[in-house]
Amino acid sequence: MKMMPCITLRSRLLCLHHAAGAVRWRSSYRQAPVLTATPVRALIDEHISVKGRFLEPHCPVTVCAQMHSEEGDQWEAFAHYNTNADGTVSLSRDHSVGGSYLGCEPMGLFWALQPAPGAREGLRLRKRNVELPYVVHVSLLKGHVSPSERQSAELAAVTAERWYVAPGVKRVDVRQNGVVGTLFLPPGPGPFPAMLDLWGMGGGLVEYRSGLFASRGYASLSLAYFGHKDLPGPQNSINVGDAYFKSAFHLLQDHHQVCADRIGIIGLSFGVYLTLRIATQTGVKPSCLICINGPVGSTVKLSDPDGRTRSFESDDKYWLYDDQGHVSFRDISLPANLSPESKVKIENVACPLMYIVGEDDQSASSTENANLIEETLRAAGKSQLFTCLSYPGAGHLIEPPYSPNSRVSLWSVKPRKLTTLWGGHLAPHAAAQEDAWRKILDYMESNLRG
């Protein structure tokens, strides 16, 4: 038997191994694409980092977000990206080249959500049950496509949860001394600084901003004042007066987990008028006020000096319609059009006041009202109390960050169908919400904790 030298046999085996390895590499299993969202559970005002990996280098992909509202309507956003040389895409790093938004927008998939094609008209996304999250399906599609066209199968997907309340936040129904609201308390014994939270003409009980405040360490009472079954009288009018709002403030003040001398008031739209009215009542001493796009007087006729109304529909002589039949209520709240008896005596404001203006507000004359407040406080020697934030391209509904904006939405069906204009363009409105929220929290920190 002929013996082969050991070194020759070894080198031939190595060559065979390398050849087989090369073949195996070229035809081997390829890691499937992966899409991640970090963290998968987050508060509405927190960033989620969305990344795709193990993709073909320099290839077009679409990242899509889809979710259902509590009413069952589908909302979606999508963006076109090109993968990097390493086969990755990151929404925090890369630029969208098409779709619902353009440029590097780490949270664009969330703030750009809009009703899916074919949805009911006039939708506005509002959270009703804050104890459940929005569940967002985020997917990765091959090519630059529109998700509604169903042109491409999913390469990868992940589900993200968006919450308005952090773990440990306590939600308490309030039906006390005639006051109707919901109190949110942060985890722990307290006592906590607090906010009285007022919304606008939509009525009912809106809880999601208060839930977020509690998640950031503030007790917050979301207050209903009309359009709620537990309030007196017909639901299309305000049947509670100044005593009701003072009771709500004092209820918060007297709570054993609240710092009695560290309470602010925040209002949006008609809630601004109520915020200013409450703050200038005797026996109410808030530590700060935050006013978002609202008037200094009532936009509806008062039926008594206590602030009640006969109905909650304003004089339509100031309504403006666009070419699509959408109505703007903006001119109703021009200071010159407000009834003199309803205007708040701004010179009596005794605490810091922040006013937030959306310069594309189509529902309230925010700039004019902000200017009037500033001028009145300056004339009263109180200019140091006033802070104004003004945002080009932002509309009326400046809400917590990464919330989708509705430029128009259905306002009423009876006695007549109305679709109202809120204003705001997606990207600048989203930027305004992010910046304003950060500054609201900073303002509260300095005036309620400082």
Salt bridges, closest charged atoms under 4 A:
ASP45 OD1 - ARG216 NH2 2.68
GLU46 OE2 - ARG216 NH2 3.65
GLU56 OE2 - ARG30 NE 3.95
GLU70 OE2 - LYS127 NZ 2.74
GLU71 OE2 - ARG128 NE 3.57
ASP73 OD2 - ARG120 NH2 2.43
ASP94 OD1 - ARG93 NE 2.83
GLU121 OE2 - LYS417 NZ 2.56
GLU154 OE2 - HIS137 NE2 2.76
GLU161 OE1 - ARG41 NE 3.47
ASP173 OD1 - ARG171 NH2 3.14
ASP197 OD1 - ARG209 NH2 2.55
GLU207 OE2 - ARG171 NH2 2.90
ASP230 OD2 - ARG175 NE 2.77
ASP230 OD1 - LYS229 NZ 3.35
ASP242 OD1 - ARG277 NE 2.64
ASP304 OD2 - ARG308 NH1 3.13
ASP306 OD2 - ARG308 NH1 3.26
GLU313 OE2 - ARG416 NH2 3.45
ASP315 OD2 - LYS317 NZ 3.97
ASP316 OD2 - ARG416 NH2 3.48
ASP322 OD2 - HIS326 ND1 3.21
ASP331 OD1 - ARG330 NH1 3.69
ASP360 OD2 - ARG407 NH1 2.57
ASP360 OD2 - HIS425 NE2 3.53
ASP361 OD2 - HIS396 ND1 2.91
GLU368 OE2 - ARG330 NH2 2.98
GLU374 OE2 - ARG378 NH2 3.64
GLU399 OE2 - ARG124 NH2 3.79
GLU434 OE2 - HIS47 NE2 3.57
ASP435 OD1 - ARG438 NH2 2.74
ASP435 OD2 - LYS439 NZ 2.97
GLU445 OE1 - ARG449 NE 3.19
